[in-house]
Amino acid sequence: MPMAAAALFSIAPQPLPKTPLPAGRPRAWYETHNRRLKAMRLAIALLDTGVYHPSQAPDRKIRTTAERIGIHLPSDTTCRMVRTLIRYGR
């Protein structure tokens, strides 16, 4: 039985291939889309570190998490989005 379990976990998960964004949208749409993706990545990283409530995620903690995972520093708007995702993800 342990041999079967080892065989299941020997394959590393592969990231999904990226597809290009649709053309012809206004610039604000692309900015909002990228901001949401960044907020989701930060929210996931914070949840992985044990931050489960928006009150545990001040701007400083979000920005240090962004530095740690290699993302450009988020704006105040993105920090608010991160807290909103944490709030409504429960």
Secondary structure in CASP SS format (residue, H / E / C, confidence):
PFRMAT SS
TARGET T0000
AUTHOR 0000-0000-0000
METHOD secondary structure of the structure
MODEL  1
M C 1.00
P H 1.00
M H 1.00
A H 1.00
A H 1.00
A H 1.00
A H 1.00
L H 1.00
F H 1.00
S C 1.00
I C 1.00
A C 1.00
P C 1.00
Q C 1.00
P C 1.00
L C 1.00
P C 1.00
K C 1.00
T C 1.00
P C 1.00
L C 1.00
P C 1.00
A C 1.00
G C 1.00
R C 1.00
P C 1.00
R H 1.00
A H 1.00
W H 1.00
Y H 1.00
E H 1.00
T H 1.00
H H 1.00
N H 1.00
R H 1.00
R H 1.00
L H 1.00
K H 1.00
A H 1.00
M H 1.00
R H 1.00
L H 1.00
A H 1.00
I H 1.00
A H 1.00
L H 1.00
L H 1.00
D H 1.00
T C 1.00
G C 1.00
V C 1.00
Y C 1.00
H C 1.00
P H 1.00
S H 1.00
Q H 1.00
A C 1.00
P C 1.00
D H 1.00
R H 1.00
K H 1.00
I H 1.00
R H 1.00
T H 1.00
T H 1.00
A H 1.00
E H 1.00
R H 1.00
I H 1.00
G C 1.00
I C 1.00
H C 1.00
L C 1.00
P C 1.00
S C 1.00
D H 1.00
T H 1.00
T H 1.00
C H 1.00
R H 1.00
M H 1.00
V H 1.00
R H 1.00
T H 1.00
L H 1.00
I H 1.00
R H 1.00
Y H 1.00
G C 1.00
R C 1.00
END
